[in-house]
Amino acid sequence: MKKLLLSIFLTTTLTSCALYDAYMMAGYDTNEYGLSVKIQTIGELGPKFCSNQSTSYLYFKDAYEKSVELKNFTMHIEDNKEAHKLATELTKLTKGAVEMYEKQTPVSEPFCKLKMAQIEKNANQISHVLARKPR
Amino acid sequence: MTIQEINAQLIEINNLYQSGQISPAEYKSLLEGLEISQVIAESAEEMQQKEDLNKVINHAINALSLIA
């Protein structure tokens, strides 16, 4: 009986430790970082599709939606003003691209490429600081 | 974006506009993007410095708590 109780105790304790470790292994907010990296990736892959208006528009729209999500995610977290400010600026940047597609047809290829580069580089910089910000 | 990257893109944007490869509206949007990039660069740097300082202070506190 004692052995059974001991084994149950050890099993539950070790499982809890493993879960705690997995959660705490990343000292930063993985959700914030994940969203920022997704936006960075869109900016990196997007230029390949700049010759196609509808595909590039979808890429910009996706970057805009994800940056709004990042902005909203960072909004209510305590002591997170700086991250929220960065996300808000990134949202302005991606919104500008979407608005251009909505008011001007066609949008030029150089514009698409440069805007994608702006998104990629800024999201990269944001990912860099978010990965170093403790939760 | 770093300040060097912002400068390089500004030159590229001006050249594209002067050669007529981008419209006035696109030119304006790209310049606004550079303005936003500058704000992001400054805020990110400030945030990084704050985190670095925080790390140093925490290390010092931890080291002291071992002694005291």
Backbone of each chain as ProteinMPNN parsed JSONL, in Angstrom:
{"seq_chain_A": "MKKLLLSIFLTTTLTSCALYDAYMMAGYDTNEYGLSVKIQTIGELGPKFCSNQSTSYLYFKDAYEKSVELKNFTMHIEDNKEAHKLATELTKLTKGAVEMYEKQTPVSEPFCKLKMAQIEKNANQISHVLARKPR", "coords_chain_A": {"N_chain_A": [[0.833, -1.216, 0.0], [1.898, 1.223, 0.855], [3.887, 1.478, -1.018], [2.386, 1.769, -3.324], [1.053, 4.193, -2.838], [3.272, 5.856, -2.71], [4.251, 5.625, -5.32], [2.117, 6.744, -6.74], [2.191, 9.335, -5.74], [4.754, 10.17, -6.602], [4.441, 9.977, -9.389], [2.408, 11.894, -9.983], [3.605, 14.215, -8.995], [5.977, 14.428, -10.506], [4.912, 14.698, -13.09], [3.605, 17.123, -12.869], [5.788, 18.77, -12.418], [7.093, 18.53, -14.881], [5.246, 19.738, -16.614], [5.209, 22.32, -15.581], [7.84, 23.055, -16.02], [7.919, 22.977, -18.831], [6.238, 25.096, -19.439], [7.543, 27.246, -18.254], [9.969, 27.256, -19.498], [10.419, 28.928, -21.686], [11.281, 32.145, -21.195], [9.973, 34.323, -22.066], [7.0, 35.912, -23.511], [5.367, 33.665, -25.316], [3.206, 33.805, -27.055], [3.005, 36.467, -27.935], [5.492, 36.68, -29.17], [5.257, 34.675, -31.123], [3.199, 35.672, -32.81], [4.4, 37.979, -33.784], [6.567, 36.906, -35.19], [5.192, 35.543, -37.184], [4.167, 37.661, -38.698], [6.528, 38.789, -39.561], [7.426, 36.703, -41.181], [5.517, 36.716, -43.224], [6.195, 39.131, -44.426], [8.659, 38.42, -45.369], [8.228, 36.34, -47.2], [6.33, 37.414, -48.884], [7.222, 39.278, -51.058], [7.709, 37.651, -53.317], [5.308, 37.357, -54.525], [4.538, 39.749, -55.559], [4.009, 40.412, -58.195], [1.509, 39.591, -58.657], [-1.534, 40.953, -58.198], [-3.879, 40.243, -56.648], [-3.004, 38.146, -54.983], [-0.861, 39.326, -53.6], [-2.247, 41.307, -52.273], [-3.773, 39.77, -50.512], [-1.749, 38.766, -48.897], [-0.849, 41.137, -47.643], [-3.181, 41.784, -46.302], [-3.391, 39.686, -44.524], [-1.108, 40.13, -42.962], [-1.878, 42.528, -41.819], [-4.168, 41.762, -40.33], [-3.004, 40.025, -38.479], [-1.284, 41.768, -37.144], [-3.101, 43.446, -35.908], [-4.201, 41.626, -34.181], [-1.967, 41.102, -32.567], [-1.631, 43.636, -31.44], [-4.008, 43.857, -29.979], [-3.669, 41.7, -28.26], [-1.471, 42.468, -26.697], [-2.487, 44.561, -25.309], [-3.91, 44.474, -22.702], [-2.186, 43.35, -20.889], [-0.325, 43.497, -17.925], [2.196, 45.975, -17.2], [3.096, 46.304, -19.865], [3.298, 48.268, -21.737], [5.228, 49.146, -23.606], [5.509, 47.041, -25.446], [2.951, 47.033, -26.464], [2.894, 49.5, -27.696], [4.735, 49.115, -29.776], [3.39, 47.15, -31.247], [1.142, 48.593, -31.996], [2.226, 50.493, -33.725], [3.168, 48.823, -35.728], [0.775, 47.899, -36.69], [-0.259, 50.227, -37.85], [1.499, 50.45, -39.971], [1.017, 48.121, -41.558], [-1.654, 48.508, -42.12], [-1.561, 50.736, -43.763], [-0.574, 49.651, -46.112], [-2.643, 47.913, -46.913], [-4.694, 49.753, -47.302], [-3.719, 51.14, -49.503], [-4.018, 49.274, -51.575], [-6.74, 49.211, -51.615], [-7.496, 51.694, -52.518], [-6.13, 52.269, -54.858], [-5.769, 50.98, -58.091], [-3.917, 49.386, -60.606], [-1.634, 48.406, -57.959], [1.762, 49.325, -57.806], [4.582, 47.155, -58.556], [7.17, 47.774, -57.398], [6.335, 49.265, -55.165], [4.933, 47.348, -53.662], [7.01, 45.533, -53.071], [8.792, 47.131, -51.553], [7.164, 47.857, -49.411], [6.631, 45.387, -48.278], [9.201, 44.789, -47.451], [9.538, 46.742, -45.513], [7.67, 45.863, -43.622], [8.684, 43.322, -42.992], [11.264, 43.897, -41.914], [10.674, 45.581, -39.746], [8.983, 43.963, -38.19], [10.774, 41.972, -37.607], [12.59, 43.314, -35.961], [10.903, 43.849, -33.828], [10.266, 41.238, -33.006], [12.755, 40.49, -32.082], [13.128, 42.078, -29.733], [10.911, 41.239, -28.245], [11.484, 38.605, -27.724], [13.331, 38.816, -25.796], [12.136, 39.946, -23.679], [11.124, 39.528, -20.416], [8.396, 37.492, -19.153]], "CA_chain_A": [[0.0, 0.0, 0.0], [2.804, 2.378, 0.937], [4.58, 1.592, -2.313], [1.404, 2.275, -4.28], [0.88, 5.621, -2.538], [4.512, 6.538, -3.083], [4.346, 5.689, -6.784], [1.121, 7.736, -7.195], [2.719, 10.651, -5.361], [5.874, 10.504, -7.492], [3.949, 10.163, -10.758], [1.718, 13.186, -10.117], [4.557, 15.303, -8.745], [6.886, 14.555, -11.65], [4.154, 15.211, -14.233], [3.395, 18.559, -12.634], [7.077, 19.442, -12.631], [7.368, 18.564, -16.317], [4.369, 20.749, -17.212], [5.683, 23.624, -15.115], [9.098, 23.307, -16.738], [7.625, 23.253, -20.239], [5.65, 26.431, -19.519], [8.497, 28.269, -17.84], [11.22, 27.146, -20.244], [10.557, 30.183, -22.401], [11.121, 33.217, -20.219], [9.233, 35.421, -22.703], [5.623, 35.585, -23.874], [5.461, 32.948, -26.602], [2.116, 34.225, -27.947], [3.431, 37.736, -28.545], [6.621, 36.382, -30.055], [4.74, 33.874, -32.248], [2.467, 36.545, -33.74], [5.367, 38.869, -34.411], [7.341, 36.118, -36.169], [4.3, 35.259, -38.321], [4.112, 38.882, -39.522], [7.868, 38.862, -40.161], [7.487, 35.685, -42.234], [4.701, 37.202, -44.353], [7.019, 40.148, -45.086], [9.811, 37.763, -46.02], [7.778, 35.535, -48.346], [5.42, 38.203, -49.722], [7.732, 39.88, -52.293], [7.641, 36.715, -54.452], [3.974, 37.412, -55.131], [4.206, 41.133, -55.856], [3.545, 40.575, -59.576], [0.098, 39.208, -58.671], [-2.26, 41.912, -57.344], [-4.809, 39.662, -55.653], [-2.25, 37.364, -53.989], [-0.1, 40.23, -52.715], [-3.238, 41.969, -51.413], [-4.106, 38.815, -49.436], [-0.592, 38.728, -47.978], [-0.886, 42.354, -46.82], [-4.362, 41.703, -45.432], [-3.031, 38.718, -43.475], [-0.161, 40.826, -42.061], [-2.663, 43.534, -41.078], [-5.012, 41.064, -39.334], [-2.136, 39.496, -37.409], [-0.753, 42.86, -36.322], [-4.213, 43.888, -35.05], [-4.284, 40.599, -33.128], [-0.836, 41.354, -31.66], [-1.946, 44.886, -30.729], [-5.047, 43.556, -28.982], [-3.109, 40.757, -27.273], [-0.554, 43.161, -25.786], [-3.19, 45.693, -24.7], [-4.337, 44.399, -21.298], [-1.187, 42.71, -20.036], [0.28, 44.467, -17.012], [3.567, 46.41, -17.511], [3.368, 45.892, -21.247], [3.042, 49.45, -22.579], [6.192, 49.249, -24.716], [5.157, 46.032, -26.456], [1.701, 47.483, -27.083], [3.236, 50.623, -28.586], [5.363, 48.54, -30.975], [2.336, 46.462, -32.009], [0.272, 49.627, -32.566], [2.948, 51.076, -34.873], [3.188, 47.806, -36.788], [-0.584, 47.883, -37.242], [-0.359, 51.4, -38.743], [2.295, 50.149, -41.166], [0.323, 47.121, -42.396], [-2.921, 49.12, -42.553], [-1.213, 51.617, -44.876], [-0.431, 48.829, -47.329], [-3.982, 47.429, -47.29], [-5.446, 50.922, -47.796], [-3.237, 51.469, -50.846], [-4.655, 48.319, -52.488], [-8.173, 49.492, -51.681], [-7.805, 52.953, -53.214], [-5.447, 52.401, -56.148], [-5.591, 49.735, -58.835], [-3.135, 48.417, -59.826], [-0.541, 48.898, -57.117], [3.002, 48.962, -58.52], [5.412, 46.086, -57.97], [8.169, 48.309, -56.453], [5.671, 49.633, -53.903], [4.657, 46.095, -52.943], [8.275, 44.974, -52.552], [9.34, 47.987, -50.49], [6.273, 47.795, -48.246], [6.881, 44.081, -47.665], [10.502, 44.902, -46.773], [9.308, 47.516, -44.277], [6.96, 44.988, -42.672], [9.603, 42.253, -42.558], [12.345, 44.42, -41.07], [10.132, 46.088, -38.477], [8.506, 42.824, -37.388], [11.995, 41.301, -37.15], [13.104, 44.098, -34.825], [9.964, 43.648, -32.717], [10.477, 39.852, -32.534], [14.031, 40.496, -31.356], [12.955, 42.585, -28.361], [9.903, 40.436, -27.528], [12.127, 37.356, -27.292], [14.191, 39.113, -24.644], [11.321, 40.576, -22.622], [10.585, 38.501, -19.524], [6.933, 37.575, -18.994]], "C_chain_A": [[0.866, 1.264, 0.0], [3.503, 2.623, -0.402], [3.65, 2.203, -3.366], [1.217, 3.786, -4.094], [2.104, 6.431, -2.969], [4.608, 6.694, -4.597], [3.333, 6.697, -7.341], [1.636, 9.151, -6.922], [3.824, 11.095, -6.331], [5.394, 10.791, -8.908], [3.293, 11.53, -10.916], [2.686, 14.35, -9.933], [5.459, 15.519, -9.96], [6.17, 15.119, -12.869], [3.96, 16.714, -14.082], [4.675, 19.333, -12.876], [7.383, 19.585, -14.114], [6.522, 19.639, -16.987], [4.838, 22.159, -16.839], [6.948, 24.027, -15.874], [8.837, 23.711, -18.189], [7.086, 24.669, -20.39], [6.692, 27.521, -19.257], [9.805, 28.263, -18.636], [11.481, 28.423, -21.052], [10.295, 31.297, -21.402], [10.318, 34.389, -20.77], [7.815, 34.972, -23.04], [5.613, 34.949, -25.277], [4.339, 33.348, -27.573], [2.474, 35.518, -28.684], [4.518, 37.47, -29.592], [6.15, 35.646, -31.319], [4.034, 34.753, -33.277], [3.428, 37.452, -34.517], [6.184, 38.137, -35.492], [6.483, 35.775, -37.394], [4.253, 36.461, -39.272], [5.445, 39.058, -40.267], [7.969, 37.901, -41.353], [6.668, 36.093, -43.458], [5.511, 38.224, -45.148], [8.184, 39.549, -45.845], [9.38, 37.015, -47.281], [6.954, 36.334, -49.358], [5.982, 38.745, -51.035], [7.675, 38.968, -53.528], [6.328, 36.857, -55.212], [3.568, 38.824, -55.544], [3.733, 41.354, -57.304], [2.057, 40.219, -59.69], [-0.673, 40.07, -57.664], [-3.098, 41.246, -56.247], [-4.065, 38.857, -54.583], [-1.502, 38.287, -53.034], [-1.046, 40.979, -51.774], [-3.592, 41.054, -50.225], [-2.981, 38.713, -48.41], [-0.604, 39.95, -47.048], [-2.045, 42.315, -45.828], [-4.079, 40.78, -44.242], [-2.087, 39.375, -42.451], [-0.911, 41.845, -41.205], [-3.489, 42.856, -39.982], [-4.167, 40.554, -38.165], [-1.567, 40.62, -36.543], [-1.849, 43.448, -35.424], [-4.35, 42.904, -33.874], [-3.169, 40.811, -32.088], [-1.102, 42.603, -30.808], [-2.971, 44.606, -29.616], [-4.526, 42.632, -27.882], [-2.254, 41.48, -26.232], [-1.26, 44.217, -24.919], [-3.418, 45.599, -23.186], [-3.331, 43.728, -20.365], [-0.479, 43.787, -19.209], [1.743, 44.762, -17.403], [3.974, 46.051, -18.938], [3.174, 47.033, -22.245], [3.946, 49.495, -23.81], [5.843, 48.267, -25.837], [3.888, 46.458, -27.191], [1.967, 48.63, -28.063], [3.837, 50.103, -29.905], [4.308, 47.888, -31.867], [1.407, 47.474, -32.685], [0.928, 50.252, -33.808], [2.974, 50.095, -36.051], [1.815, 47.718, -37.47], [-0.779, 49.05, -38.222], [0.335, 51.112, -40.081], [1.552, 49.188, -42.115], [-0.998, 47.672, -42.925], [-2.687, 50.018, -43.769], [-1.119, 50.851, -46.191], [-1.802, 48.373, -47.829], [-4.792, 48.57, -47.901], [-5.023, 51.302, -49.22], [-3.893, 50.558, -51.89], [-6.143, 48.629, -52.65], [-8.49, 50.789, -52.425], [-7.124, 53.091, -54.58], [-5.288, 51.048, -56.835], [-4.959, 50.049, -60.184], [-2.092, 49.125, -58.954], [0.764, 48.443, -57.775], [3.814, 47.897, -57.771], [6.489, 46.644, -57.019], [7.561, 48.712, -55.118], [5.463, 48.389, -53.045], [5.931, 45.55, -52.297], [8.845, 45.802, -51.393], [8.48, 47.941, -49.228], [6.467, 46.457, -47.508], [8.192, 44.125, -46.875], [10.346, 45.68, -45.473], [8.655, 46.633, -43.217], [7.924, 43.937, -42.103], [10.658, 42.774, -41.574], [11.83, 44.928, -39.72], [9.642, 44.949, -37.59], [9.704, 42.048, -36.832], [12.57, 42.002, -35.914], [12.207, 43.9, -33.592], [10.132, 42.237, -32.133], [11.728, 39.786, -31.655], [13.852, 40.976, -29.919], [11.932, 41.76, -27.571], [10.508, 39.139, -26.989], [13.021, 37.562, -26.075], [13.43, 39.72, -23.47], [10.768, 39.481, -21.703], [9.076, 38.634, -19.37], [6.541, 38.363, -17.734]], "O_chain_A": [[0.616, 2.222, -0.732], [3.687, 3.754, -0.852], [4.059, 3.031, -4.18], [1.222, 4.551, -5.059], [1.989, 7.53, -3.513], [4.994, 7.75, -5.099], [3.634, 7.421, -8.291], [1.526, 10.041, -7.766], [3.833, 12.228, -6.811], [5.868, 11.724, -9.556], [3.584, 12.25, -11.872], [2.595, 15.355, -10.638], [5.677, 16.652, -10.389], [6.739, 15.924, -13.606], [4.126, 17.476, -15.034], [4.658, 20.415, -13.462], [7.871, 20.624, -14.559], [7.021, 20.375, -17.838], [4.859, 23.065, -17.674], [7.104, 25.169, -16.305], [9.442, 24.649, -18.708], [7.427, 25.368, -21.344], [6.727, 28.555, -19.924], [10.643, 29.149, -18.472], [12.602, 28.929, -21.097], [9.209, 31.382, -20.829], [10.013, 35.335, -20.045], [7.469, 33.802, -22.877], [5.827, 35.626, -26.282], [4.511, 33.239, -28.787], [2.271, 35.641, -29.892], [4.467, 37.96, -30.72], [6.584, 35.951, -32.429], [4.246, 34.597, -34.48], [3.287, 37.661, -35.722], [6.451, 38.684, -36.562], [6.993, 35.723, -38.513], [4.293, 36.302, -40.492], [5.474, 39.424, -41.442], [8.525, 38.244, -42.396], [7.074, 35.847, -44.594], [5.522, 38.199, -46.378], [8.641, 40.105, -46.844], [10.071, 37.047, -48.3], [6.886, 35.98, -50.535], [5.29, 38.684, -52.05], [7.6, 39.457, -54.655], [6.243, 36.522, -56.394], [2.4, 39.076, -55.844], [3.12, 42.38, -57.6], [1.423, 40.513, -60.703], [-0.498, 39.942, -56.452], [-3.036, 41.631, -55.08], [-4.446, 38.879, -53.413], [-1.5, 38.074, -51.821], [-0.7, 41.255, -50.625], [-3.695, 41.511, -49.087], [-3.228, 38.589, -47.211], [-0.399, 39.829, -45.84], [-1.921, 42.745, -44.681], [-4.476, 41.06, -43.111], [-2.244, 39.201, -41.243], [-0.62, 42.009, -40.02], [-3.51, 43.318, -38.841], [-4.574, 40.645, -37.006], [-1.387, 40.441, -35.338], [-1.568, 43.896, -34.312], [-4.582, 43.305, -32.734], [-3.405, 40.711, -30.885], [-0.831, 42.616, -29.608], [-2.819, 45.053, -28.479], [-4.899, 42.769, -26.717], [-2.298, 41.158, -25.045], [-0.705, 44.699, -23.931], [-3.141, 46.558, -22.465], [-3.604, 43.559, -19.176], [-0.091, 44.836, -19.723], [2.441, 43.871, -17.887], [5.074, 45.551, -19.173], [2.922, 46.808, -23.428], [3.504, 49.833, -24.908], [5.878, 48.614, -27.017], [3.772, 46.265, -28.401], [1.343, 48.716, -29.121], [3.5, 50.578, -30.989], [4.327, 48.051, -33.087], [0.942, 47.25, -33.803], [0.261, 50.505, -34.812], [2.821, 50.485, -37.209], [1.722, 47.491, -38.676], [-1.382, 48.888, -39.282], [-0.154, 51.468, -41.153], [1.477, 49.427, -43.321], [-1.413, 47.348, -44.038], [-3.506, 50.06, -44.688], [-1.531, 51.341, -47.243], [-2.086, 48.438, -49.025], [-5.492, 48.379, -48.896], [-5.844, 51.726, -50.033], [-4.278, 51.02, -52.964], [-6.733, 48.345, -53.692], [-9.607, 50.974, -52.908], [-7.51, 53.949, -55.375], [-4.753, 50.099, -56.26], [-5.456, 50.945, -60.867], [-1.73, 50.277, -59.191], [0.862, 47.309, -58.245], [3.742, 47.763, -56.549], [6.714, 46.072, -55.952], [8.176, 48.533, -54.067], [5.778, 48.381, -51.855], [5.931, 45.158, -51.13], [9.314, 45.259, -50.394], [9.0, 47.981, -48.112], [6.466, 46.408, -46.278], [8.287, 43.574, -45.778], [10.942, 45.328, -44.455], [9.048, 46.66, -42.051], [7.967, 43.702, -40.895], [10.906, 42.163, -40.535], [12.468, 44.73, -38.686], [9.86, 44.965, -36.379], [9.649, 41.53, -35.716], [12.98, 41.353, -34.951], [12.694, 43.799, -32.466], [10.138, 42.063, -30.914], [11.747, 39.113, -30.624], [14.365, 40.353, -28.99], [12.072, 41.602, -26.359], [10.101, 38.638, -25.941], [13.416, 36.605, -25.41], [13.999, 39.976, -22.408], [10.029, 38.606, -22.156], [8.531, 39.735, -19.443], [5.354, 38.527, -17.452]]}, "seq_chain_B": "MTIQEINAQLIEINNLYQSGQISPAEYKSLLEGLEISQVIAESAEEMQQKEDLNKVINHAINALSLIA", "coords_chain_B": {"N_chain_B": [[13.58, 48.435, -38.249], [16.913, 49.416, -38.937], [18.678, 52.559, -38.521], [20.383, 52.915, -40.665], [19.252, 51.227, -42.583], [16.826, 52.513, -42.934], [17.676, 54.923, -44.055], [18.827, 53.95, -46.447], [16.565, 52.904, -47.687], [15.101, 55.215, -48.032], [16.538, 56.615, -49.956], [16.229, 54.855, -52.107], [13.439, 54.936, -52.449], [13.057, 57.625, -53.16], [14.443, 57.668, -55.596], [12.884, 55.89, -57.117], [10.496, 57.274, -57.234], [11.222, 59.617, -58.552], [11.897, 58.563, -61.006], [9.475, 57.835, -61.921], [8.371, 55.362, -61.308], [6.802, 54.739, -59.163], [3.623, 55.821, -57.85], [2.408, 59.148, -56.779], [0.789, 58.746, -54.473], [1.647, 56.253, -53.588], [4.289, 56.851, -53.045], [3.967, 58.619, -50.9], [2.82, 56.913, -49.012], [4.899, 55.08, -48.612], [6.84, 56.741, -47.533], [5.574, 57.445, -45.177], [5.641, 54.979, -44.002], [8.354, 54.779, -43.481], [8.607, 56.698, -41.528], [7.142, 55.535, -39.474], [8.764, 53.338, -39.088], [10.971, 54.52, -37.953], [9.975, 55.311, -35.471], [9.422, 52.792, -34.391], [12.021, 51.713, -34.31], [13.252, 53.395, -32.424], [11.631, 52.981, -30.131], [11.95, 50.221, -29.749], [14.645, 50.055, -29.173], [14.755, 51.48, -26.801], [13.186, 49.855, -25.185], [14.725, 47.561, -25.163], [17.008, 48.479, -23.817], [15.891, 49.007, -21.338], [15.137, 46.447, -20.523], [17.637, 45.224, -20.386], [18.833, 46.678, -18.322], [17.129, 46.016, -16.243], [17.714, 43.305, -16.049], [20.384, 43.364, -15.146], [20.031, 44.585, -12.63], [18.421, 42.656, -11.36], [20.168, 40.458, -11.329], [22.114, 41.469, -9.6], [20.624, 41.718, -7.25], [19.994, 39.033, -6.78], [22.559, 37.974, -6.4], [23.3, 39.34, -4.093], [21.407, 38.367, -2.29], [22.306, 35.853, -1.833], [24.488, 36.258, -0.265], [23.692, 38.004, 1.846]], "CA_chain_B": [[14.595, 48.807, -39.24], [17.975, 50.234, -38.365], [18.743, 53.89, -39.13], [21.058, 52.739, -41.965], [18.26, 50.635, -43.502], [15.841, 53.568, -43.222], [18.355, 55.832, -44.991], [18.979, 53.27, -47.741], [15.248, 52.813, -48.333], [14.688, 56.575, -48.406], [17.206, 56.912, -51.241], [15.589, 53.995, -53.108], [12.077, 55.448, -52.678], [13.191, 58.888, -53.907], [14.835, 57.327, -56.974], [11.733, 55.274, -57.793], [9.492, 58.322, -57.473], [11.742, 60.524, -59.583], [11.878, 57.88, -62.319], [8.068, 57.571, -62.258], [7.994, 53.945, -61.119], [5.739, 54.665, -58.14], [2.705, 56.965, -57.909], [2.547, 60.041, -55.617], [0.141, 58.14, -53.297], [2.545, 55.171, -53.114], [5.456, 57.541, -52.483], [3.566, 59.144, -49.585], [2.616, 55.761, -48.11], [6.215, 54.506, -48.269], [7.51, 57.681, -46.615], [4.906, 57.276, -43.869], [6.179, 53.715, -43.475], [9.69, 55.047, -42.922], [8.385, 57.455, -40.297], [6.725, 54.518, -38.484], [9.959, 52.519, -38.823], [11.832, 55.286, -37.041], [9.356, 55.216, -34.139], [9.625, 51.41, -33.926], [13.449, 51.551, -33.984], [13.536, 54.097, -31.161], [10.913, 52.312, -29.034], [12.55, 48.898, -29.535], [15.933, 50.274, -28.521], [14.45, 51.902, -25.427], [12.684, 48.671, -24.49], [15.883, 46.686, -24.983], [17.854, 49.062, -22.752], [15.155, 48.836, -20.081], [15.229, 45.027, -20.156], [19.033, 44.955, -20.014], [19.029, 47.279, -17.009], [16.349, 45.181, -15.332], [18.468, 42.055, -15.877], [21.546, 43.671, -14.311], [19.551, 44.815, -11.261], [17.979, 41.361, -10.809], [21.372, 39.655, -11.05], [22.736, 42.035, -8.409], [19.781, 41.36, -6.103], [20.175, 37.592, -6.536], [23.89, 37.773, -5.846], [23.282, 39.847, -2.708], [20.56, 37.526, -1.439], [23.112, 34.686, -1.451], [25.413, 36.68, 0.804], [22.952, 38.568, 3.006]], "C_chain_B": [[15.675, 49.655, -38.562], [17.982, 51.59, -39.085], [19.394, 53.792, -40.524], [20.07, 52.184, -43.001], [17.208, 51.672, -43.901], [16.426, 54.539, -44.247], [18.449, 55.227, -46.386], [17.632, 53.194, -48.458], [14.749, 54.182, -48.784], [15.279, 56.949, -49.768], [16.522, 56.136, -52.375], [14.198, 54.526, -53.481], [12.129, 56.734, -53.508], [13.537, 58.621, -55.375], [13.651, 56.76, -57.759], [10.676, 56.326, -58.137], [9.949, 59.246, -58.598], [11.736, 59.875, -60.972], [10.457, 57.46, -62.713], [7.618, 56.127, -62.071], [6.95, 53.728, -60.01], [4.897, 55.947, -58.198], [2.921, 57.898, -56.702], [1.937, 59.436, -54.34], [1.023, 57.025, -52.703], [3.781, 55.776, -52.436], [5.159, 58.008, -51.063], [3.439, 57.991, -48.578], [3.958, 55.156, -47.668], [6.99, 55.428, -47.316], [6.895, 57.589, -45.214], [5.405, 55.995, -43.185], [7.55, 53.9, -42.847], [9.598, 55.808, -41.602], [8.011, 56.483, -39.157], [7.937, 53.661, -38.087], [10.891, 53.199, -37.831], [11.29, 55.202, -35.611], [9.593, 53.816, -33.556], [11.085, 51.204, -33.499], [13.78, 52.186, -32.642], [12.897, 53.391, -29.973], [11.546, 50.962, -28.708], [13.881, 49.032, -28.797], [15.741, 50.631, -27.043], [14.016, 50.694, -24.583], [13.829, 47.698, -24.178], [16.768, 47.169, -23.838], [17.214, 48.854, -21.382], [15.276, 47.381, -19.588], [16.644, 44.659, -19.698], [19.326, 45.463, -18.607], [18.334, 46.434, -15.932], [17.089, 43.882, -15.003], [19.654, 42.258, -14.933], [21.12, 43.84, -12.85], [19.133, 43.49, -10.61], [19.156, 40.452, -10.455], [22.036, 40.125, -9.762], [21.952, 41.659, -7.163], [19.97, 39.878, -5.754], [21.533, 37.296, -5.902], [23.94, 38.207, -4.38], [22.491, 38.935, -1.787], [21.296, 36.245, -1.031], [24.041, 35.011, -0.278], [24.639, 37.109, 2.051], [21.833, 37.643, 3.489]], "O_chain_B": [[15.377, 50.503, -37.72], [17.361, 51.741, -40.137], [18.998, 54.504, -41.447], [20.058, 52.62, -44.152], [16.758, 51.709, -45.046], [15.746, 54.931, -45.196], [18.185, 55.899, -47.383], [17.551, 53.389, -49.671], [14.056, 54.295, -49.795], [14.6, 57.526, -50.617], [16.269, 56.677, -53.451], [13.826, 54.565, -54.653], [11.347, 56.912, -54.441], [12.998, 59.261, -56.278], [13.443, 57.108, -58.921], [10.048, 56.271, -59.194], [9.169, 59.609, -59.478], [11.588, 60.559, -61.984], [10.268, 56.8, -63.735], [6.593, 55.719, -62.617], [6.31, 52.679, -59.934], [5.396, 57.016, -58.55], [3.542, 57.498, -55.717], [2.496, 59.59, -53.254], [1.126, 56.878, -51.485], [4.251, 55.289, -51.407], [5.964, 57.829, -50.149], [3.897, 58.093, -47.44], [4.13, 54.773, -46.511], [7.696, 54.966, -46.419], [7.599, 57.647, -44.206], [5.566, 55.942, -41.966], [7.879, 53.283, -41.834], [10.393, 55.598, -40.686], [8.503, 56.602, -38.035], [8.113, 53.308, -36.921], [11.513, 52.553, -36.988], [12.054, 55.042, -34.659], [9.922, 53.674, -32.379], [11.355, 50.599, -32.461], [14.492, 51.603, -31.824], [13.53, 53.219, -28.932], [11.669, 50.594, -27.539], [14.203, 48.234, -27.916], [16.462, 50.152, -26.167], [14.424, 50.54, -23.432], [13.896, 47.104, -23.102], [17.217, 46.383, -23.003], [17.896, 48.565, -20.399], [15.486, 47.127, -18.402], [16.826, 43.89, -18.754], [19.971, 44.786, -17.807], [18.887, 46.18, -14.862], [17.099, 43.419, -13.862], [19.902, 41.444, -14.043], [21.763, 43.309, -11.944], [19.455, 43.236, -9.449], [19.149, 39.77, -9.43], [22.466, 39.318, -8.937], [22.538, 41.319, -6.135], [20.091, 39.517, -4.583], [21.642, 36.477, -4.989], [24.539, 37.537, -3.54], [22.862, 38.749, -0.628], [20.963, 35.625, -0.022], [24.333, 34.167, 0.57], [24.901, 36.639, 3.159], [21.129, 37.971, 4.444]]}, "name": "protein", "num_of_chains": 2, "seq": "MKKLLLSIFLTTTLTSCALYDAYMMAGYDTNEYGLSVKIQTIGELGPKFCSNQSTSYLYFKDAYEKSVELKNFTMHIEDNKEAHKLATELTKLTKGAVEMYEKQTPVSEPFCKLKMAQIEKNANQISHVLARKPRMTIQEINAQLIEINNLYQSGQISPAEYKSLLEGLEISQVIAESAEEMQQKEDLNKVINHAINALSLIA"}
